[in-house]
Amino acid sequence: MNKEAVKQGFSGCYGTYATEAVVQQSIAQRLAALLDAHIDRIPNQAVEVGCGSGFLTQKVLERFPNAAWLLNDIAPSSKGYVADVAQQCNAVDATFELGDAEAMELPNGIDLFVSSSAVQWFADLEGFLKRLSESMNDGGAIAISTFGPQNLEEVRTLTGSGLSYLSFKEFMYAVNRHFDIVECTEELSAIYFDEPVEVLRHIKQTGVNGAFRQCWTKGKLARFAEAYKMFRTLKGYSLTYHPMYVVARKKKLSRS
């Protein structure tokens, strides 16, 4: 995973993210609803990674404004967005840390960890989850959404590039090694465009272009548009999303 490409992909997109990232916004709402259904303990120390322009940040800070929040993103432009969200939510202690979450030092005594549409970029998710569990208090909880193998499958099929996603089973296995799963689910959804070029524009404006290492010449773009006709439906040209969700709690230590 080229984290610099990820950083560059997201650094310039947050201005259009609020209007373009409709799927990611819906995913954040779904994840927040799962959190509401299962997390009744008010956290003292909480962490969000991949906070972006603040879709999930706003929802969790509204629920837990008195927690000490560590908010992280790889793109510098995220800081201003989440600072505004923290102010709107009257968060008493919200700190932003710029950088790769996998290299970030986690605080001790975490009660709640949340992340929406971000951990698919991790090089070693299971290793991060192990480190996270070790930094959490007993009874600490996580609420995470990521993406599965059918995500953006149309573009990945035609370009031969993109992320290598964990399957739902692999994702649950990684989580279950360090956490007891409370609820997990996956779903498929699609959005539609009038022209194939709009698919590429959408990907760029939502920051995902860092996963597709393509140099789009005029000829290559024309061939892509022609090939994309295989994905045309009555609603338009489809682009598939495959979100996966989990809420879990830190495993209790076995007593001998």
C-alpha positions as CSV (number, residue, x, y, z in Angstrom):
1,M,0.0,0.0,0.0
2,N,1.4,3.4,-1.1
3,K,0.4,5.6,1.8
4,E,1.7,8.7,0.1
5,A,-0.7,8.0,-2.8
6,V,-3.5,7.6,-0.3
7,K,-2.6,10.9,1.4
8,Q,-2.5,12.7,-2.0
9,G,-5.8,11.2,-3.1
10,F,-7.6,12.5,0.0
11,S,-5.7,15.8,0.4
12,G,-7.5,17.5,-2.4
13,C,-11.0,15.9,-2.2
14,Y,-12.6,17.0,1.1
15,G,-14.0,20.1,-0.5
16,T,-16.2,17.9,-2.7
17,Y,-16.6,15.0,-0.3
18,A,-19.8,16.3,1.3
19,T,-21.6,16.2,-2.0
20,E,-19.9,13.4,-3.8
21,A,-19.3,10.8,-1.0
22,V,-23.0,9.9,-0.6
23,V,-22.3,6.2,0.0
24,Q,-19.7,7.0,2.7
25,Q,-22.1,9.4,4.4
26,S,-24.8,6.7,4.4
27,I,-22.3,4.2,5.8
28,A,-21.3,6.6,8.6
29,Q,-25.0,6.9,9.5
30,R,-25.5,3.1,9.6
31,L,-22.4,2.7,11.7
32,A,-23.6,5.3,14.2
33,A,-26.9,3.5,14.4
34,L,-25.2,0.3,15.2
35,L,-23.1,2.1,17.8
36,D,-26.3,3.5,19.4
37,A,-27.8,0.0,19.5
38,H,-25.0,-1.6,21.3
39,I,-22.8,1.0,23.1
40,D,-24.4,2.3,26.3
41,R,-21.2,3.0,28.3
42,I,-20.1,6.6,28.1
43,P,-16.4,6.6,27.2
44,N,-13.7,8.6,28.9
45,Q,-11.1,8.1,26.2
46,A,-12.1,7.6,22.6
47,V,-10.3,7.4,19.2
48,E,-11.5,7.9,15.6
49,V,-9.1,7.1,12.7
50,G,-9.8,8.2,9.2
51,C,-12.1,11.0,10.3
52,G,-11.9,12.8,6.9
53,S,-14.4,15.6,6.6
54,G,-16.2,14.5,9.7
55,F,-19.2,12.4,8.6
56,L,-18.8,10.0,11.6
57,T,-17.0,12.5,13.7
58,Q,-20.1,14.7,14.0
59,K,-22.3,11.7,15.0
60,V,-19.9,10.4,17.7
61,L,-19.1,13.8,19.1
62,E,-22.8,14.7,19.4
63,R,-23.2,11.5,21.4
64,F,-20.1,11.7,23.5
65,P,-19.0,15.4,23.7
66,N,-17.4,15.0,27.1
67,A,-15.0,12.2,26.1
68,A,-11.3,12.9,25.5
69,W,-11.2,12.4,21.7
70,L,-8.2,11.6,19.6
71,L,-9.1,12.3,16.0
72,N,-6.8,11.1,13.2
73,D,-6.5,11.4,9.4
74,I,-3.7,11.0,6.9
75,A,-4.7,14.1,5.0
76,P,-3.8,17.5,6.4
77,S,-7.0,19.2,5.1
78,S,-9.0,17.0,7.5
79,K,-7.9,19.1,10.5
80,G,-10.0,22.1,9.7
81,Y,-13.1,20.1,9.0
82,V,-13.0,18.2,12.3
83,A,-12.1,21.3,14.2
84,D,-15.3,22.9,13.0
85,V,-17.3,19.7,13.9
86,A,-15.8,19.6,17.4
87,Q,-16.8,23.3,17.9
88,Q,-20.3,22.7,16.7
89,C,-20.7,19.7,19.0
90,N,-19.2,21.5,22.0
91,A,-16.6,18.8,22.4
92,V,-14.6,19.6,25.5
93,D,-11.4,17.7,24.6
94,A,-10.8,16.9,20.9
95,T,-7.3,16.6,19.6
96,F,-6.3,16.1,16.0
97,E,-3.3,14.0,15.0
98,L,-2.1,14.0,11.5
99,G,-0.6,10.8,10.0
100,D,-0.8,7.2,9.1
101,A,-3.0,5.5,11.8
102,E,-1.0,2.3,11.6
103,A,2.1,4.2,12.7
104,M,0.4,6.3,15.3
105,E,1.0,5.8,19.0
106,L,-2.3,4.9,20.6
107,P,-3.3,6.3,24.0
108,N,-3.7,4.0,26.9
109,G,-7.1,3.3,28.4
110,I,-9.2,3.6,25.3
111,D,-12.9,3.0,26.0
112,L,-14.2,3.4,22.4
113,F,-12.6,3.2,19.0
114,V,-14.5,4.1,15.8
115,S,-13.6,4.2,12.1
116,S,-15.7,4.5,9.0
117,S,-14.5,3.7,5.5
118,A,-10.8,3.9,6.3
119,V,-9.3,0.6,7.5
120,Q,-9.3,-0.9,4.0
121,W,-6.2,1.2,3.4
122,F,-4.3,-0.6,6.3
123,A,-1.4,-2.8,5.3
124,D,-1.9,-5.0,8.5
125,L,-5.3,-4.6,9.9
126,E,-5.0,-7.6,12.3
127,G,-1.8,-6.3,13.7
128,F,-3.4,-2.9,14.3
129,L,-6.4,-4.5,16.0
130,K,-4.0,-6.5,18.3
131,R,-2.2,-3.2,19.2
132,L,-5.6,-1.5,19.7
133,S,-6.9,-4.2,22.0
134,E,-3.8,-3.9,24.1
135,S,-4.4,-0.2,24.5
136,M,-8.1,-0.6,25.5
137,N,-9.7,-0.8,28.9
138,D,-11.7,-3.9,29.9
139,G,-15.1,-3.6,28.3
140,G,-13.8,-1.3,25.6
141,A,-15.7,-1.3,22.3
142,I,-15.0,-0.8,18.6
143,A,-17.4,0.2,15.8
144,I,-15.8,-0.1,12.4
145,S,-16.9,-0.1,8.7
146,T,-14.8,-1.1,5.8
147,F,-15.2,-2.4,2.3
148,G,-15.4,-5.9,0.8
149,P,-14.2,-7.6,-2.4
150,Q,-17.0,-6.4,-4.6
151,N,-16.3,-2.8,-3.9
152,L,-15.8,-0.7,-7.0
153,E,-15.7,-4.0,-8.9
154,E,-16.6,-2.4,-12.3
155,V,-13.5,-0.1,-12.3
156,R,-11.2,-2.7,-10.8
157,T,-12.3,-5.2,-13.6
158,L,-11.5,-2.7,-16.4
159,T,-8.3,-1.2,-15.0
160,G,-6.8,-4.3,-13.4
161,S,-5.9,-2.2,-10.3
162,G,-7.4,-1.2,-7.0
163,L,-7.3,-2.3,-3.4
164,S,-7.0,-6.0,-2.3
165,Y,-10.0,-6.2,0.0
166,L,-10.5,-8.7,2.8
167,S,-13.6,-10.9,2.5
168,F,-16.3,-10.6,5.1
169,K,-15.1,-13.9,6.6
170,E,-11.5,-12.7,6.7
171,F,-12.5,-9.3,8.2
172,M,-14.5,-11.1,10.9
173,Y,-11.7,-13.5,11.6
174,A,-9.2,-10.6,12.1
175,V,-11.6,-8.8,14.5
176,N,-12.5,-11.9,16.4
177,R,-8.9,-12.7,17.3
178,H,-8.9,-9.8,19.7
179,F,-12.5,-8.8,20.2
180,D,-15.9,-10.5,20.9
181,I,-18.2,-9.6,18.0
182,V,-21.5,-8.1,19.1
183,E,-23.0,-7.5,15.6
184,C,-21.6,-7.8,12.1
185,T,-23.1,-7.4,8.7
186,E,-22.4,-6.6,5.1
187,E,-24.4,-5.2,2.2
188,L,-24.2,-4.3,-1.5
189,S,-25.3,-1.1,-3.0
190,A,-24.8,0.7,-6.3
191,I,-24.9,4.3,-7.5
192,Y,-25.5,5.2,-11.2
193,F,-24.0,7.7,-13.6
194,D,-25.0,9.0,-17.0
195,E,-21.6,8.6,-18.5
196,P,-18.5,6.4,-17.7
197,V,-16.3,9.5,-17.3
198,E,-18.5,10.6,-14.4
199,V,-17.5,7.4,-12.6
200,L,-13.9,8.4,-12.8
201,R,-14.7,11.9,-11.6
202,H,-16.6,10.5,-8.7
203,I,-13.7,8.3,-7.7
204,K,-11.3,11.3,-7.8
205,Q,-13.6,13.6,-5.9
206,T,-14.0,11.0,-3.1
207,G,-10.3,10.4,-2.8
208,V,-10.3,6.8,-3.9
209,N,-8.1,7.5,-7.0
210,G,-5.1,6.7,-4.8
211,A,-6.0,3.0,-5.2
212,F,-5.9,3.2,-9.0
213,R,-2.5,3.8,-10.5
214,Q,-3.6,5.0,-13.9
215,C,-2.3,7.6,-16.4
216,W,-5.5,8.6,-18.3
217,T,-4.5,9.4,-21.9
218,K,-7.2,10.4,-24.3
219,G,-7.1,7.0,-26.0
220,K,-7.1,5.1,-22.7
221,L,-10.1,7.1,-21.5
222,A,-12.0,6.4,-24.7
223,R,-11.3,2.6,-24.4
224,F,-12.4,2.7,-20.7
225,A,-15.7,4.4,-21.7
226,E,-16.3,1.9,-24.4
227,A,-15.6,-1.1,-22.2
228,Y,-17.8,0.4,-19.4
229,K,-20.8,-0.1,-21.6
230,M,-21.0,-3.7,-20.2
231,F,-22.1,-2.2,-16.9
232,R,-24.9,0.0,-18.3
233,T,-28.3,-0.6,-16.8
234,L,-31.7,1.1,-17.2
235,K,-30.7,3.4,-14.3
236,G,-27.3,4.3,-15.9
237,Y,-23.8,3.1,-15.5
238,S,-23.4,1.3,-12.2
239,L,-20.7,1.5,-9.6
240,T,-20.9,-1.0,-6.8
241,Y,-20.1,-0.5,-3.1
242,H,-19.6,-3.3,-0.6
243,P,-19.6,-2.0,2.9
244,M,-19.0,-4.3,5.9
245,Y,-19.7,-3.4,9.5
246,V,-18.7,-4.7,12.9
247,V,-19.3,-3.7,16.6
248,A,-17.3,-5.7,19.1
249,R,-15.9,-5.6,22.6
250,K,-12.4,-6.3,23.9
251,K,-12.0,-10.0,24.8
252,K,-12.0,-10.7,28.5
253,L,-8.8,-12.3,29.8
254,S,-9.3,-15.9,30.6
255,R,-8.7,-16.8,34.3
256,S,-6.8,-20.0,35.1
